[in-house]
Every structure is written in structure tokens, then in C-alpha cells.
Amino acid sequence: MIVGAALAVSGAIMQGMTRNPLADPGLLGLSAGANVALAVTIAFIPAANYFGVMIACFIGAAIGTIMVLGIGAMKRGGFSPFRIVLAGAAVSAFLTAIAEGIGLYFKITKEVSMWTSGGLVGTTWSQLEVIVPFVLIGCLLSLLLSKQLTILSLNEEVAVGLGQRTTQIKVVLFIIIVILAGATVALAGNMAFIGLMIPHIVRAIVGTDYRFILPMSIIFGASFMLLADIAARTISAPYETPVAAIVSILGLPFFLFIVRKGGRAFS
């Protein structure tokens, strides 16, 4: 539930801040960047505690996002939703290959694959004790900035005209995204599509005001992840299907549907 809430909120913030209906932590390089940082930490600092692993994931998520945004802005015309998605796919594939390469070279493939595949198997209470405070802080900060995010999602010129310090707000929102996405990778590995699906579904219910989108995303994201985990545990019991596989089966058709509609289907 913690993972679902964090991914849904980070996806909603990304979609509002970039005005990109296809934004998702798993599609825009955050998760892949965190995976590389995690692989590097396991390989070079095997004695690192869980808090150190999480900090590494934060740094990796930030680097992955900067790479995607940098590549997406290189061509004349600036950002566009589909250009960012293409850049995210390329960067994610590149970073995932690096993570797998590190795993093979240092013979830690099992540990790396556990995170890149995504899942909740092996999660402990001690890990939750480290992760939950960061997720709660990230969600609380996002709620405090929900009004500013609503204005920013409409038009940046309007936000500036209303006296918003858009640069500072974007920096804080970016930090929130990195915290939430990095925390989820440290806990459950790579989990795509939740941050894409949930905000679109919520917007169809409550409209475009992020004062309602963000709290509802927390509820819907947590509920969706709980149902996905229950399905993963029951489909092939007593064996457990990877939760990421269940999420991807539902998320990929949704992603293709949004692409076909140009991102406007649930807006």
C-alpha cells in the first residue's frame, strides 16, 4: 500500500508539473536510475545498511530524471509528451543494461534482478520503518503544494502572473518525486504504470484540481497495490506471482489507450 500510494502521488505530480499525460516514474528514467545506483551500492559498498541503499536510490532517481529531461529538451521545440516518453524509454533501457552488466560482472545478478523485476517478496518491517517516514513526508509536502501544482499544471505564464515562484516550486516538487520514487525502488524495485494509471483514473472522478487529485491518488494507489498483491499471492498459490507482472498486464493496455487518445482520455 505504501508503494502504491507513493508511486501514484509521484506520477500525479510529474503529470501536473510537466503537463505530460504520459509521465510516470517507471517510464521516465527514475526507477531505472535508482536501479543503477542500487546495483553500484551493492557491488562497491556491500556493507551499506538499508538507509544507505535508499539514499543511493534517491541519487540515482534524480540522475535518471535529469538524463531524460536533458535528452528530451535537446531538439528544437522543447519538451513534448511523446518525445519525453521516447527519451525515457531509451534512458531506461540504457540504465537497466548497466545495472544488469554490473550484476553480471560482480556476480550479484540475483540481488540486482530482485529489484529490477519488481516485487514485495522479502519486504521486512525494519525496511518499512526506514521507508515510511520518507513517504509520509513526501506525501504531506505534496498536499501542502497541491494548490500551487494546480495552477502550474494549467499554464506556467498564468502561475508567474499570479505571483508564484515557479522555479522554487518545481525544485521542491522534483525533490518530492525523487524521494517517493527512490523510496519505492529501495523497497519494491522497478514498478511501472501505477504512477501513470492512477492519476488519470482519479482525474476522471474528481477533475483537475490537485487539492483533490493528490489525496485521492494516495487512496486509489494504495488500494490498487493491495489488490494487485492479493492477486499475485492467489493466482498461482502457494507460489507468488511477481506483483510487477500483474501491474504491467493491466498497465500496458492502459498506456497504449492513453497514447492513442493523445493523453486526453481521462483529463
C-alpha positions in Angstrom: 0.0 0.0 0.0 2.9 2.4 0.8 4.4 1.6 -2.6 1.1 2.2 -4.4 0.5 5.5 -2.7 4.0 6.8 -3.3 4.0 5.9 -7.0 0.5 7.3 -7.6 1.4 10.6 -5.9 4.8 10.9 -7.7 3.1 10.2 -11.0 0.4 12.8 -10.4 3.0 15.4 -9.5 5.0 14.6 -12.7 2.0 14.8 -14.9 0.9 18.1 -13.4 4.4 19.7 -13.2 5.4 18.8 -16.8 1.8 18.9 -18.2 2.7 15.5 -19.7 -0.2 13.0 -19.6 2.3 10.1 -20.1 4.6 10.9 -17.2 5.3 8.0 -14.8 8.3 7.3 -12.6 8.8 3.9 -14.3 8.6 5.4 -17.8 10.8 8.5 -17.3 14.0 7.1 -16.0 13.5 7.5 -12.2 13.2 3.8 -11.5 16.0 2.8 -13.8 18.3 5.4 -12.4 17.6 4.2 -8.9 18.2 0.6 -10.0 21.7 1.5 -11.3 22.5 3.3 -8.1 21.3 0.3 -6.1 23.5 -2.1 -8.2 26.5 0.2 -7.7 25.9 0.3 -4.0 25.6 -3.5 -3.7 28.7 -4.0 -5.8 31.0 -1.4 -4.2 29.6 -0.9 -0.7 28.3 -4.4 0.2 28.3 -3.4 3.9 25.9 -0.5 3.3 22.8 -0.5 5.5 19.3 -0.1 4.2 19.3 3.6 4.8 22.4 4.0 2.7 20.8 1.9 -0.1 17.8 4.2 0.0 19.9 7.4 -0.3 21.7 5.8 -3.2 18.3 5.2 -4.9 17.3 8.9 -4.3 20.5 10.0 -6.1 20.1 7.5 -8.9 16.5 8.5 -9.5 17.5 12.2 -9.7 20.3 11.4 -12.2 17.9 9.3 -14.3 15.3 12.0 -14.5 17.9 14.7 -15.4 19.2 12.5 -18.2 15.7 12.0 -19.6 14.7 15.7 -19.4 18.1 16.7 -20.8 17.8 14.4 -23.9 14.1 15.4 -24.3 15.0 19.1 -24.4 17.9 18.8 -26.8 15.9 19.1 -30.0 14.5 22.4 -31.1 10.9 22.8 -29.9 11.5 21.9 -26.3 9.5 19.2 -24.5 6.7 17.2 -25.8 4.9 14.3 -24.1 5.9 11.7 -26.7 9.5 13.0 -27.0 9.9 12.6 -23.3 8.4 9.1 -23.4 10.9 8.1 -26.1 13.8 9.6 -24.2 12.6 7.8 -21.1 12.4 4.5 -22.8 15.9 4.9 -24.3 17.4 6.0 -21.0 15.6 3.3 -19.0 16.9 0.6 -21.4 20.4 2.0 -21.2 20.4 2.2 -17.4 18.8 -1.2 -17.0 21.5 -2.7 -19.2 24.2 -1.0 -17.0 22.5 -2.4 -13.8 22.4 -5.9 -15.3 26.0 -5.6 -16.5 27.2 -4.6 -13.0 25.3 -7.6 -11.7 27.0 -10.0 -14.1 30.5 -8.6 -13.6 30.3 -8.6 -9.8 28.3 -11.8 -9.6 25.4 -10.1 -7.9 22.8 -10.8 -10.6 20.4 -12.4 -8.2 20.3 -9.3 -5.9 20.1 -6.9 -8.8 17.4 -8.9 -10.6 15.3 -8.9 -7.5 14.9 -5.1 -7.7 14.8 -4.7 -11.5 11.9 -7.3 -11.8 9.9 -5.6 -9.0 8.1 -7.3 -6.2 7.2 -7.3 -2.5 8.7 -10.7 -1.6 11.1 -10.4 1.3 10.0 -7.0 2.5 10.6 -6.6 6.2 9.2 -4.4 9.0 12.7 -2.9 9.5 12.7 -1.8 5.9 9.3 -0.2 6.3 10.4 1.6 9.4 13.1 3.3 7.2 10.9 3.9 4.2 7.6 5.0 5.7 8.8 8.4 7.2 10.2 9.5 3.8 7.0 8.5 2.0 4.8 10.3 4.6 6.9 13.4 4.4 6.8 13.4 0.6 3.0 12.9 0.5 2.5 15.6 3.1 4.7 18.1 1.2 2.8 17.3 -2.0 -0.5 18.0 -0.3 0.8 21.4 1.0 1.8 22.3 -2.5 -1.3 21.0 -4.2 -2.8 24.5 -4.9 0.4 25.7 -6.5 0.6 22.5 -8.5 -3.0 23.0 -9.8 -2.0 26.5 -11.1 1.3 25.3 -12.5 -0.5 22.4 -14.4 -2.7 24.9 -16.2 -0.1 27.3 -17.6 3.3 28.5 -16.4 2.7 32.0 -17.6 -0.5 32.1 -15.5 1.4 30.8 -12.5 4.0 33.5 -12.9 1.3 36.1 -13.3 -0.3 35.1 -10.1 3.0 35.6 -8.3 4.1 32.0 -8.0 7.9 31.4 -7.7 7.7 28.6 -10.3 11.4 27.7 -10.2 11.4 27.2 -6.4 8.1 25.2 -6.6 9.4 23.0 -9.4 12.6 22.3 -7.4 10.6 21.2 -4.3 8.2 19.1 -6.4 11.2 17.5 -8.1 12.7 16.6 -4.7 9.3 15.1 -3.6 9.2 13.0 -6.8 12.8 11.7 -6.2 12.0 10.9 -2.6 8.9 9.0 -3.4 10.2 7.2 -6.5 13.6 6.4 -4.8 11.9 5.0 -1.7 9.6 2.7 -3.7 12.6 1.3 -5.7 14.5 0.7 -2.5 11.5 -1.2 -1.1 9.9 -3.0 -4.1 12.2 -2.5 -7.1 11.0 -1.3 -10.5 7.2 -0.9 -10.6 5.9 0.8 -13.8 2.5 2.1 -14.8 0.9 2.7 -11.3 2.0 6.4 -11.5 0.5 6.6 -15.0 -2.8 4.9 -14.4 -4.0 6.1 -11.0 -3.8 9.9 -11.7 -5.8 9.5 -14.9 -8.4 7.5 -13.2 -8.6 10.0 -10.3 -8.9 12.9 -12.7 -11.9 11.3 -14.3 -13.6 11.2 -10.9 -12.6 14.5 -9.2 -11.5 16.8 -12.0 -8.2 18.7 -12.5 -7.8 20.3 -9.1 -4.7 18.7 -7.4 -6.1 19.6 -4.0 -8.4 16.6 -4.7 -6.2 14.6 -7.1 -3.3 14.1 -4.7 -5.2 12.8 -1.6 -7.4 10.6 -3.9 -4.3 9.3 -5.6 -2.9 8.2 -2.2 -6.1 6.2 -1.6 -6.5 4.7 -5.0 -2.8 3.9 -5.4 -2.7 2.1 -2.0 -5.9 0.2 -2.8 -4.7 -0.8 -6.3 -1.4 -2.1 -4.9 -3.2 -4.0 -2.2 -5.5 -5.7 -4.8 -2.5 -6.4 -7.1 -0.6 -8.0 -4.2 -3.6 -10.2 -3.3 -3.9 -11.3 -6.9 -0.2 -12.1 -7.0 -0.5 -14.3 -3.9 -3.6 -16.2 -5.1 -3.2 -16.7 -8.8 -0.6 -19.4 -8.6 -0.8 -20.3 -4.8 1.2 -21.5 -3.0 3.7 -19.7 -5.3 3.7 -15.9 -5.6 3.5 -14.2 -9.0 5.6 -11.0 -9.2 3.4 -8.0 -8.4 5.1 -6.1 -11.2 3.9 -8.6 -13.7 0.3 -8.2 -12.5 0.6 -4.4 -12.7 2.2 -4.5 -16.1 -0.5 -6.7 -17.5 -3.0 -4.0 -16.5 -0.8 -1.0 -17.2 0.4 -1.7 -20.7 -3.1 -1.7 -22.3 -3.9 1.5 -20.4 -0.7 3.1 -21.6 -1.5 2.3 -25.2 -5.0 3.6 -24.8 -3.7 6.9 -23.4 -1.2 7.2 -26.3 -4.0 6.6 -28.8 -6.1 9.2 -27.2 -3.2 11.7 -27.1 -3.3 11.8 -23.3 -6.8 13.3 -23.2 -8.9 10.3 -22.4 -9.2 10.9 -18.7 -8.4 14.5 -18.5 
